Amino acid sequence: MRRALVAANWKMNGTKAKVTELLAAFKEGISTDNMDAAVFAPFVYLPMTEEGLSGTGIAWGGQCSYTAESGAFTGETSLAMLKEFGCQYVLVGHSERRTLFGETNEVVADKVAAALEQGVCPMLCIGETLEERESGITEKVVKEQIDAVIAKVGIEGLGKSVIAYEPVWAIGTGKTATPEQAQETHAYIRKMISEHDTNVAENIQILYGGSVKAASAKELFSQPDIDGGLVGGASLIAEEFVAICAAAG
Ligand code: PGA
């Protein structure tokens, strides 16, 4: 039986005061007895996040990482650094990284490989743009995104990762995919993985992301192939995120 996982992606948002407030509210309000929860904080707030969430059942992680262990890579953050601050997860290939910062399927696959080597669980983000959906190539796009990772780390490597399916047209737009639309793609993803390994397909957590709100969470999470959510905007509102976690528990 797959456990649900709900993750907050704060993106480039927050202040010390806001982060303190959110962490306290998450600690107080989220029960991880029946679900897993994680927070992807901006790098500068990771020490605060570690302090605020240590000893709770809530995990945390970085929103990005570089493949090298250290060296002359100005502006980058290594997995060893993330681990030093207790990160259990790292986001890889978020659509904003792909579109704004030029991360290709190959770069994403390398980052997944580096995370696995360092023992940090990669949350692999995939999803199609509106144009791709309208031209009927959603399945082709997500298959290529996953195949690039399988080519690099094998199906066993994918099996140690979490997938977040986030249709790009639903991210930050208020347009959530309908539960049926999301389920259809999740089922396709699980089916294409099962062609490699049925055990991995059965056990991998596939989260939905894209304008998830407390009001839409329950129905989305009740779909058979949706194992929780990656939550952007609503994770910056404490009571919303707490309610979304409760909907998965
Ligand atoms: P959103 O972002 O919930 O604000 O749509 C989700 C994400 O990009 O991870």
Boltz pocket constraint, residues with backbone or C-beta under 6 A from the ligand:
constraints:
  - pocket:
      binder: B
      contacts: [[A, 9], [A, 166], [A, 170], [A, 171], [A, 172], [A, 173], [A, 174], [A, 209], [A, 210], [A, 211], [A, 212], [A, 230], [A, 231], [A, 232], [A, 233], [A, 234]]
      max_distance: 6.0
